[in-house]
Amino acid sequence: MQRPKVRPVTGADEAATVHTIMLAFAADPMARWCWPDPHQYVSTMPGFTRAFASAGFAQGGAFYTVGYAGAALWLPPGTGPEEETMGEIMESTIAPSIRSDAMAVMEQMAKCHPEEPHWYLPLIGVDPAHQSKGHGSALLRHTLEICDRDHLSAYLESTNPRNISLYQRHGFEQLTTIQIGSSPPIVPMLRSAR
């Protein structure tokens, strides 16, 4: 089987890439805990995706596989998400009954980030119609080769237990588990510099 081709996201690809992430996270435990109503999920996830990964789009960390089957939105060293915008989205869209737990989860996620320069992968996903065809692995390998070339670590948080084995196959190791109140567990994972 031929490895899916990975391409950098340009301005013309950004909307399609966001839609791929939205499809990929439609059954994600954390995303759907935050936005269980389908209409709310569909209307909120694109803006949240852009806020979470805008530096990836702007700084050359966004990639997709041909046909937008999969997408990975990496944040290069020295960049981060638009935390204020993410907070505003969460405050205005997450149900009051879980809002404080969701904000506490985000705070714990921030505390788990490595202190040294690293590539951060806030969002990677494959359209369910194209899963198990190597798109996720191709997207991971693409940026991990950059990490290895530059001797940098890579960091992510797995919001879906099904994906942990994929990340482990690519050298990521579990750091801890974050779970607050009724939230699903999130697993911060680090791939040390090589």
BAVO-644558 format. One line per field, with one value per residue (C-alpha): x negated, y negated, z negated. Coordinates in steps of 0.05 Angstrom, whole numbers, m for minus. Layout:
c1 <- [X|...]
c2 <- [Y|...]
c3 <- [Z|...]
end
This chain:
c1 <- [0|m27|m38|11|m21|m26|m20|m26|38|42|95|138|135|150|226|224|172|216|274|231|215|289|308|252|272|347|343|284|300|274|302|371|369|359|410|459|512|497|516|474|415|419|426|371|316|290|277|247|202|177|164|128|84|80|4|m1|34|m8|m75|m77|m54|11|12|63|63|87|162|165|172|131|102|51|46|m21|m46|m120|m167|m155|m82|m18|57|100|116|159|203|208|229|282|310|312|344|399|414|401|459|453|458|390|357|312|289|273|233|196|179|149|108|81|64|24|m16|m37|m73|m148|m190|m241|m226|m180|m129|m59|m3|63|105|96|153|175|243|280|290|213|190|143|110|46|65|53|m15|m36|m17|m55|m117|m120|m130|m168|m221|m228|m232|m287|m325|m324|m332|m266|m214|m140|m81|m6|55|95|169|189|162|166|109|58|29|18|m21|m61|m81|m111|m151|m104|m101|m45|m61|2|77|120|192|233|305|346|294|268|194|141|72|13|m43|m114|m163|m232|m282|m326]
c2 <- [0|m68|m119|m177|m241|m298|m370|m436|m475|m539|m593|m558|m493|m520|m514|m442|m424|m452|m411|m348|m360|m373|m306|m269|m296|m285|m224|m247|m237|m305|m346|m315|m322|m397|m402|m343|m376|m362|m432|m464|m419|m435|m510|m514|m466|m505|m568|m528|m491|m557|m586|m523|m517|m586|m589|m523|m555|m618|m586|m526|m473|m453|m392|m349|m285|m287|m293|m323|m253|m272|m335|m352|m421|m427|m488|m500|m515|m583|m587|m570|m570|m633|m619|m681|m664|m591|m613|m659|m604|m555|m606|m622|m552|m499|m483|m518|m450|m428|m494|m499|m427|m441|m503|m463|m410|m463|m490|m421|m410|m475|m452|m387|m420|m410|m471|m460|m480|m429|m417|m414|m375|m401|m370|m311|m273|m231|m233|m170|m149|m144|m117|m57|m74|m104|m178|m189|m154|m193|m259|m241|m217|m281|m328|m278|m276|m352|m342|m290|m333|m391|m347|m372|m337|m330|m336|m321|m305|m245|m258|m189|m125|m91|m134|m121|m60|m99|m152|m100|m67|m134|m141|m180|m161|m174|m227|m225|m225|m287|m276|m327|m319|m285|m299|m242|m226|m262|m232|m280|m246|m265|m241|m260|m294|m247]
c3 <- [0|20|m36|m32|m6|m56|m33|m69|m80|m41|m48|4|m36|m105|m104|m77|m129|m185|m158|m160|m233|m247|m215|m251|m320|m311|m357|m399|m473|m496|m438|m447|m522|m511|m455|m458|m415|m341|m318|m373|m355|m281|m293|m347|m325|m264|m305|m363|m313|m284|m353|m377|m315|m283|m293|m254|m195|m200|m215|m168|m216|m182|m136|m100|m61|11|17|m53|m81|m141|m173|m226|m257|m291|m328|m316|m374|m405|m384|m419|m413|m417|m490|m500|m439|m460|m530|m501|m457|m515|m562|m512|m486|m539|m586|m654|m689|m661|m643|m705|m695|m622|m640|m693|m642|m596|m654|m669|m596|m596|m657|m622|m564|m562|m581|m526|m453|m421|m367|m395|m360|m386|m330|m283|m252|m194|m161|m186|m113|m106|m172|m178|m111|m137|m136|m211|m208|m146|m180|m243|m206|m165|m224|m267|m213|m222|m298|m289|m240|m289|m352|m382|m422|m403|m449|m444|m485|m464|m475|m448|m480|m411|m386|m442|m408|m343|m381|m419|m353|m333|m397|m443|m516|m565|m617|m660|m654|m663|m685|m723|m745|m691|m636|m594|m607|m567|m560|m551|m512|m497|m443|m468|m423|m383]
end
